[in-house]
Amino acid sequence: MDIQNKRISDQEFAQLRQEVLAQWPTGKDVNLEEAVAYHKSMPQSRLFSKKLSDAKRTGRTLIQPRAGVPVLEEHIKLLQYLQDNGEADLLPTTIDSYTRQNRYEEAENGINESIRLGRAMLNGFPAVNHGVAKCRQVVESVNTPLQIRHGTPDARLLAEVSLAGGFTSYEGGGISYNLPYCKNIPMERTIRDWQYVDRLTGLYEEMGVAINREPYGPLTGTLVPPCISHAAAVIEALLAAEQGVKHITVGYGQCGNLVQDIAAIRTLEELTDEYLQKYGYNDVEVTTVLHQWMGGFPADEAKAFGVISSGSLIAALSKATKVIVKTPHEAVGIPTMEANAQGLRCTKQVVNMLADQTFAHASLEDEKEIIRRETRAIVDKCFELGNGDIAVGVCRGVEAGVLDVPFAPCRANAGLMLPCRDNDGAVRILNTGNLPFDAELKAFHAAKINERAKAENRKASFQMVIDDVYAIGKGRLVGRPR
């Protein structure tokens, strides 16, 4: 499949759009001009990008949960509870797994079975099946901006239906919703399908409607070095901007070391702005999101609140524009709405307490500079591999292991790079694989990991990686040997 980082022409988009809207009957209810008029009639309180802009300007960190159930009335009840009892600043609609795989008939069966049995038989809200009118019922049921969160490699029809339904933010991207989620889908295909989503977003922008776009920051979890998730975010931002997107939220998943996490959030916005301006996208507003701990959680709820609080602290001190909140039920499955609200209130308390505080540390600038150098090395190499075209370059970069996501299931991913923690709990790189680092950066990582190995009286090895994966569930950050 031939791809390039070039805005899709109106003629080509119109042809593609006919095919996309024909994928499921609810597609026939999508009318772009009517949808734009609907968005323009919405109150300011429901506009995602405006709320983010206001928070960025005032230095406030907003809180947002994950949430989604299959039956319309129950989903509305859940969102209203999280708004009123959880004090959420922003709200999600998490999409079910069948919709993520474009299996709409099975999603339809899931809705019917959920109604028949009186309990959720899907792990999210099947927005495509519910259609435009029911999506608008969801939007109108709350006074808080709503975002679609999912994990869909081909999210074109979902974007059409949900944006026409009044959602004002849409998560995902051709890298971040391929490598961590898929096994056999070529990068070229997901990049192309997400160019469609971004072009649709760009059309809304051109017609006077601001839609926020958010690449998925954590990728595969808590041992992803900042430079890997940063590089993916920067590249997805560049791809989105070319299609006309004007409001982009780049994300990062909490890794656990206070200094590294704060350095990561601060450099993420800086680097995204840097590359957007370098390549001529001067009218894009960039905001940031910190994802609370994405790894294993302790089963004890009191201990789980400790993990949630640590992520809240990092979000507040880094001045992230928003934070995605976890619940005390992470270890046992889908949370109750009461537990979901508890996680939100816990986060709100910490964020509010730290709102007026700043963070400075002797090693913060050093950590920021390491992240900058590593991220630039990866992004610049992808541009080089694509002969200046980042859409081509990122596909070649993934294949070559220049952008290498740890523990990713996708066969396109090289899987050569291995991360583990240093003696202070920061995520370093045990095996750099084909990452385009210079000798100085490689020596830095080796020295940091050898320092830990010496402290633990063992050799630096893959066992460290395994120990680190399970550490939080056992009450620690660094996986020390017994």
DAFEN-V360545 format. One line per field, one symbol per residue. psi: psi as a letter, one per 20 degrees, with the letter a starting at -180 (. if undefined). burial: b if it has 24 or more other ideal C-beta (glycine too) atoms within 12 Angstrom, else e. A space follows every 10 residues. Layout:
psi = ???
burial = ???
//
This chain:
psi = ppqqmpppqg ggghghhggg iihqhihiip ogghgghggi iqqhijoghg hggggghikq pqqprqqpqh pghhgggggh ghgghikphq qropqrhghh jkmhghhghh gghgggikqp jqkaonhghh rgghhhgggi irjqqqqppe kpgnkghggg ghghiiqjqp qrrhgikfgi hrgjpqhhgh gghhhgghhg ghggghjjpp pppoqogidj bikoqhhghg ggggghgggg hhijpiopoq rppphhpggg gghgghhggg hggghghhjj nikppprqpp prpjbqqqhp hghhhggghg hggggghikq hrppqrrijh iibpqrhghg hghghggggg ghhjhjqrpq qhjghggghg ggggghgggh hggghjlioh gghhghhghi jgooppkpip hhpgkhppqr qaijiqpaog oicjplqrhg gghggggghh gggghilrqp rhhggghhhi ggijjrgpnq q.
burial = eebbbebbee eebeebbeeb bebbebbebb ebeebbebbe ebeeebbbbb bbbebbeeeb bbbbbbbbbb bbebbbebbb bbbeebbbbb bbbbbbbbbb bbebebbbeb beebeeeeeb bbbbbbbbbb bbebbbebbb bbebbbbbbb bbbbbbbbbb bbbbbbbbbb bbbbbbbbbb bbeebbbbbb bbbbbbbbbb bbbbbeeebb bbbbbbbbbb bbbbbbbbbb bbbbbbbbbb bbbbbbbbbb bbbbbbbbbb bbbbbbbbbb bbbbbbeebe beebbbbbbb bbbbbbbbee beebbbbbbb bbbbbbbbbb bbbbbbbbbb beebbebebb bbbbbbbbeb beebeeeebe eeebeebbeb bbbbbbbbbb bbbebbeebb bbbbbbbbbb bbbbbbbbeb ebbbeebbbb bbbebbbbbb bbbbbbbeee bbebbeebbe ebbeebeeeb eeebbebbbe bbbeeebbbe ee
//
